[in-house]
Structure formats: structure tokens, C-alpha cells
């Protein structure tokens, strides 16, 4: 029963022949010669074939920018310096 058209669709027509000297057409995904399927397939795409594109990753910002760390560090240092200066003024004022 191979090569008999199915009753629900048009008969299969072989693809047109390639002109002489043209590169051979890569196998179709449903072809038994497809290198991406089967138990003995190679681990990567066949040489000369175009690798399949992976979908783009969605950007998720999971840590704050570096400038934020710098500003927080400066603010913490500045507040401690200010506190130390004010404490020094209080200590000097109590001794007089």
C-alpha cells in the first residue's frame, strides 16, 4: 500500500529535480534520513545544517544596580562620620 494516495488528500507529487551542479536539498523533518531523530542520532546538528533557534530568555532583574550599593555605602559612612563629629562636639562641650 505504499505510494497510494490517501482518500482524504491529493496524491503526493515528487519534488522537482534540482538543476545539475546544485547543492543537495537537506532532509525534511519527517524524512527517515533526518539526523535529528532516531536512537543513533548525533548529539548536535548535522554539519552544514542550520541549528534551531532557542527562544529568547525573558529579562528578569534579580539584583539592584551597582550604583545603589555605592550610594548606600556612602550614606552609611557619611551618617557615621556625622554622628562621630556630633558626639565629639558633645564630649568637648561637657568638658568645658
C-alpha positions in Angstrom: 0.0 0.0 0.0 2.9 2.4 -0.1 2.7 5.1 -2.7 -1.1 5.0 -2.8 -2.8 8.4 -2.3 -4.9 8.8 0.8 -8.6 9.1 0.1 -8.8 12.4 2.1 -6.0 14.3 0.4 -4.4 15.0 -3.1 -2.0 12.4 -4.4 1.6 13.0 -3.4 3.7 14.5 -6.2 7.5 14.0 -6.1 9.5 17.3 -5.8 11.0 18.8 -9.0 14.5 17.6 -9.8 17.4 20.0 -8.8 19.4 21.6 -11.6 22.8 20.0 -12.3 25.5 21.3 -10.0 23.1 22.5 -7.3 23.7 21.6 -3.7 21.6 18.7 -2.4 18.4 19.6 -0.5 18.6 18.9 3.3 16.3 16.1 4.5 12.9 17.1 5.6 12.0 16.7 9.3 9.6 13.8 8.5 12.3 12.1 6.4 13.9 8.9 7.7 17.2 10.4 6.8 16.7 13.3 9.3 19.8 13.5 11.5 17.9 15.0 14.5 15.7 11.9 15.1 16.2 8.3 15.9 18.2 6.4 18.5 21.5 6.7 16.7 21.4 10.4 16.0 24.4 12.6 16.7 24.4 14.9 19.7 24.4 18.1 17.7 23.0 19.3 14.4 24.4 17.8 11.2 27.3 19.6 9.5 26.1 22.2 7.2 22.6 22.4 8.6 21.2 25.5 10.4 20.8 25.0 14.2 17.4 25.5 15.6 16.9 28.9 17.4 16.3 28.8 21.1 13.6 31.2 22.4 14.9 34.4 23.8 15.2 34.5 27.6 12.9 36.9 29.4 14.9 39.6 31.2 14.3 39.5 35.0 16.2 42.0 37.1 17.0 40.0 40.2 19.6 42.3 41.8 19.8 46.1 42.2 22.3 48.1 40.1 25.9 48.6 41.4 25.3 52.3 41.8 22.8 51.6 44.5 25.3 49.7 46.6 27.8 52.6 46.2 25.2 55.2 47.3 24.1 53.2 50.3 27.7 52.6 51.4 28.5 56.4 51.1 25.3 57.3 53.0 26.1 54.9 55.8 29.7 56.2 56.1 28.6 59.8 55.9 26.0 59.3 58.7 28.5 57.6 60.9 31.1 60.4 60.3 28.4 63.0 61.1 27.4 61.1 64.3 31.0 60.9 65.4 31.5 64.6 64.8 28.4 65.5 66.8 29.5 63.1 69.6 32.9 64.8 69.7 31.2 68.2 70.0 29.1 66.9 72.9 32.1 65.5 74.6 34.1 68.8 74.2 31.1 70.8 75.4 30.8 68.7 78.6 34.4 69.1 79.5 34.2 73.0 79.4 
